[in-house]
Structure formats: C-alpha cells, structure tokens
Amino acid sequence: MPRNRKMRYCRGVDGYNLYKPAGIPVSQTELIELGLDELEAMRLTDLDGLQQEEAASAMGISRGTIQRLLESGRKKTLDALVNGKALSFADADHVCIRPPGHRGRGQGRGRSAPS
C-alpha cells in the first residue's frame, strides 16, 4: 500500500486556469492538466529565481520532489506550447492553497508581535 502524499503548500492561480491556442475551440484541442504543485515548483525556481532547496522548503517537501515536479511540469508545459494543446491547472487533495506572499510552512503561526 503506498504512503500518503505529503501536503504541498502552493499559491493559488489568479485569473485564468485554462490556456489554449488562439482561434481553436477547446473542444478541438487536447487538454493537458498541470498540477498546482508543478506550477508552484516552476514559479518558485524559474520565475522567482529560488534554488531548489529554498523552493522545497517553501512548499514543505523534499528537494527530490521538487526535481520531479519541475521535470513533469516543464515537460507538460512544453508539450502544450509546441504541439498546440490546451493547458489547465488541476487541484489535488495533497495541495494546500495559501495567500500570495506567504512563504515557508508554518511561518508566523503562534507568534505574537514583540511589545
């Protein structure tokens, strides 16, 4: 029996959750689902410029998991871009959405401001 997945802390997606080639109806395109955890791993490393260890810490997972998420997320994104497929963002039970600007698991919980 496989082990339960560790909770992954991600930011939500603001705005659109589906991207498709212009001028082609969604019904005529193949749909690829990109997990929010894959998107968050790419956002932290590729867009925000964090090292994999820092990104792993921010998401509350291991560096090896970040590497796997990056590999699968980049492959799906490139497949959609190169082959004209639609890309949608998929939520999962093991993904915890937190507000933008909040980094790291449990930061600020239970701490009061200095007097």
LOLOMAR-386496 format. One record per residue: residue in three letters; residue number from 1; y, z, x of N, C-alpha, C in turn. Coordinates in steps of 0.02 Angstrom, whole numbers. Example, Ala and Ser with C-alpha at 12.3 -4.5 7.8 and 13.67 -1.06 7.14 Angstrom:
! LOLOMAR-386496
type,seq,nc2,nc3,nc1,cac2,cac3,cac1,cc2,cc3,cc1
ALA,1,-284,390,660,-225,390,615,-165,390,660;
SER,2,-112,354,642,-53,357,684,2,394,645;
END
This chain:
! LOLOMAR-386496
type,seq,nc2,nc3,nc1,cac2,cac3,cac1,cc2,cc3,cc1
MET,1,-59,0,42,0,0,0,62,0,44;
PRO,2,109,-46,34,168,-50,77,215,9,65;
ARG,3,252,24,116,301,78,114,361,57,72;
ASN,4,394,104,40,455,89,2,510,66,49;
ARG,5,551,19,25,606,-5,66,660,48,72;
LYS,6,690,52,131,745,99,143,807,73,108;
MET,7,848,117,81,909,97,47,956,63,96;
ARG,8,986,8,75,1033,-31,116,1102,-28,84;
TYR,9,1151,-4,122,1218,4,97,1259,-59,109;
CYS,10,1284,-89,55,1320,-152,59,1384,-149,18;
ARG,11,1431,-192,35,1491,-201,-6,1473,-252,-61;
GLY,12,1507,-247,-116,1495,-293,-171,1528,-361,-156;
VAL,13,1512,-409,-198,1541,-476,-193,1598,-481,-242;
ASP,14,1658,-493,-217,1716,-502,-260,1722,-575,-280;
GLY,15,1730,-587,-344,1740,-656,-366,1675,-690,-383;
TYR,16,1663,-746,-351,1607,-789,-368,1542,-764,-338;
ASN,17,1487,-776,-375,1421,-759,-349,1376,-820,-346;
LEU,18,1405,-880,-355,1368,-941,-352,1411,-995,-318;
TYR,19,1383,-1027,-269,1417,-1083,-236,1371,-1143,-240;
LYS,20,1400,-1201,-255,1361,-1261,-262,1402,-1320,-237;
PRO,21,1369,-1376,-222,1406,-1435,-201,1452,-1459,-258;
ALA,22,1511,-1481,-240,1560,-1505,-289,1534,-1567,-324;
GLY,23,1547,-1572,-389,1531,-1632,-427,1459,-1638,-448;
ILE,24,1417,-1590,-433,1347,-1592,-453,1334,-1533,-499;
PRO,25,1309,-1545,-560,1294,-1490,-606,1241,-1443,-576;
VAL,26,1246,-1379,-593,1199,-1329,-568,1127,-1348,-589;
SER,27,1120,-1377,-648,1053,-1395,-672,1020,-1448,-629;
GLN,28,1059,-1484,-589,1031,-1538,-547,1025,-1517,-473;
THR,29,1038,-1454,-458,1033,-1432,-388,979,-1378,-382;
GLU,30,949,-1377,-324,901,-1323,-309,940,-1261,-294;
LEU,31,917,-1204,-319,952,-1140,-310,917,-1098,-257;
ILE,32,957,-1074,-209,932,-1029,-157,964,-960,-168;
GLU,33,924,-908,-169,950,-840,-179,959,-806,-111;
LEU,34,1020,-785,-98,1038,-748,-38,1046,-675,-57;
GLY,35,1007,-631,-27,1011,-560,-44,1077,-531,-22;
LEU,36,1101,-482,-60,1164,-448,-41,1158,-415,27;
ASP,37,1097,-392,45,1088,-362,110,1093,-415,166;
GLU,38,1069,-475,153,1076,-530,202,1149,-549,210;
LEU,39,1185,-552,153,1257,-568,155,1295,-515,193;
GLU,40,1280,-451,180,1315,-397,214,1302,-397,289;
ALA,41,1240,-411,310,1224,-414,381,1264,-470,415;
MET,42,1269,-528,382,1308,-583,411,1382,-567,411;
ARG,43,1407,-535,358,1477,-516,354,1496,-468,410;
LEU,44,1455,-417,421,1470,-367,472,1468,-396,543;
THR,45,1417,-437,558,1410,-463,626,1451,-525,638;
ASP,46,1447,-574,594,1480,-638,606,1554,-638,586;
LEU,47,1572,-606,531,1641,-606,508,1682,-548,537;
ASP,48,1654,-488,534,1690,-429,559,1682,-419,634;
GLY,49,1634,-454,665,1625,-451,738,1591,-388,763;
LEU,50,1555,-352,721,1519,-293,744,1456,-313,783;
GLN,51,1436,-270,829,1373,-279,863,1318,-262,814;
GLN,52,1257,-285,827,1202,-273,781,1188,-199,771;
GLU,53,1194,-159,823,1183,-86,817,1235,-55,770;
GLU,54,1298,-76,776,1351,-50,733,1340,-71,661;
ALA,55,1320,-134,651,1307,-159,583,1248,-121,552;
ALA,56,1196,-109,592,1138,-73,567,1157,-2,546;
SER,57,1199,30,586,1222,97,569,1263,97,505;
ALA,58,1307,49,497,1348,44,437,1306,33,374;
MET,59,1250,-3,381,1207,-16,324,1152,36,315;
GLY,60,1144,80,364,1093,132,360,1022,107,372;
ILE,61,1015,56,414,950,27,429,942,18,505;
SER,62,885,-7,526,873,-16,598,901,-82,623;
ARG,63,908,-87,689,933,-149,720,883,-207,709;
GLY,64,819,-191,710,768,-242,697,774,-271,627;
THR,65,790,-228,579,800,-252,510,862,-297,506;
ILE,66,915,-278,542,975,-321,544,957,-389,572;
GLN,67,918,-391,625,899,-455,655,860,-498,605;
ARG,68,815,-468,568,776,-505,518,821,-530,461;
LEU,69,868,-488,439,914,-507,386,959,-565,408;
LEU,70,983,-561,471,1026,-615,497,988,-680,501;
GLU,71,927,-678,526,887,-739,532,874,-771,464;
SER,72,853,-731,415,838,-760,350,901,-781,313;
GLY,73,955,-742,318,1017,-759,285,1050,-822,313;
ARG,74,1050,-828,378,1079,-888,409,1039,-950,392;
LYS,75,973,-943,391,930,-1000,375,942,-1024,304;
LYS,76,946,-976,257,959,-994,187,1028,-1026,178;
THR,77,1078,-998,211,1146,-1025,205,1150,-1096,233;
LEU,78,1121,-1107,291,1122,-1174,321,1082,-1223,280;
ASP,79,1026,-1202,252,986,-1245,209,1028,-1268,150;
ALA,80,1064,-1222,119,1106,-1240,61,1162,-1287,82;
LEU,81,1195,-1274,138,1251,-1316,160,1229,-1386,181;
VAL,82,1177,-1389,221,1154,-1453,249,1119,-1496,197;
ASN,83,1081,-1464,152,1040,-1502,104,1069,-1505,34;
GLY,84,1132,-1483,25,1165,-1489,-40,1133,-1447,-95;
LYS,85,1114,-1386,-79,1084,-1342,-129,1135,-1289,-151;
ALA,86,1123,-1260,-209,1166,-1206,-234,1144,-1140,-202;
LEU,87,1192,-1095,-191,1179,-1031,-159,1204,-976,-206;
SER,88,1160,-930,-224,1181,-874,-267,1164,-808,-232;
PHE,89,1201,-756,-249,1191,-691,-219,1148,-649,-265;
ALA,90,1094,-621,-238,1045,-584,-278,1047,-510,-260;
ASP,91,1051,-469,-311,1049,-396,-303,976,-374,-301;
ALA,92,964,-315,-276,896,-288,-273,897,-212,-281;
ASP,93,840,-183,-297,836,-111,-307,851,-71,-244;
HIS,94,839,-100,-186,848,-64,-123,918,-73,-94;
VAL,95,964,-102,-133,1033,-114,-109,1079,-67,-148;
CYS,96,1121,-30,-111,1169,15,-140,1239,-13,-128;
ILE,97,1276,-27,-181,1343,-56,-175,1393,1,-166;
ARG,98,1437,-7,-118,1490,42,-107,1557,6,-103;
PRO,99,1611,42,-114,1677,9,-115,1696,-19,-47;
PRO,100,1738,-73,-45,1761,-101,18,1797,-49,61;
GLY,101,1791,-56,126,1825,-11,172,1784,50,190;
HIS,102,1731,64,154,1688,121,168,1633,99,216;
ARG,103,1631,130,274,1580,112,324,1537,171,340;
GLY,104,1476,159,354,1431,212,376,1402,250,317;
ARG,105,1342,272,325,1306,308,273,1331,379,271;
GLY,106,1355,401,212,1373,470,202,1437,493,233;
GLN,107,1479,448,258,1542,469,289,1587,501,236;
GLY,108,1615,558,254,1665,590,211,1635,633,156;
ARG,109,1570,634,148,1540,675,95,1540,748,115;
GLY,110,1561,789,69,1557,860,80,1607,887,130;
ARG,111,1653,847,151,1704,870,199,1770,878,163;
SER,112,1803,932,178,1870,941,148,1922,926,201;
ALA,113,1980,908,178,2035,891,223,2058,955,259;
PRO,114,2077,949,323,2100,1008,359,2164,1035,328;
SER,115,2169,1102,325,2228,1132,295,2286,1137,342;
END
